[in-house]
Amino acid sequence: MTKSKQIVMHCPCGNAKVLAKGLCSTCYTLKRQDEEYFGGHREDAEA
């Protein structure tokens, strides 16, 4: 039995053009910068 894989068709923001990891280029860049500069806590740092 082969394991099925779900394909991402849209970014969670609604953009239909997915770049990587199921995210559009804008969301991917923000996520990468969040992890790199804020350790995954961008929301806390902006407040």
C-alpha positions, 0 to 999 in steps of 0.5 A: 500500500502506497502512502498518499501525499496531499498537494498544497494548491493555495497559500493560507493567505489565499494566493494561488501561486505557491513557492515553497512549503505550501506558502506564497513568496511573501508568506515564505519570506516572512516565515523565514525572517521570523525564524531567523531574526525573531526565533519564531516570535515575530508577533510578540516582537512587533507588539 
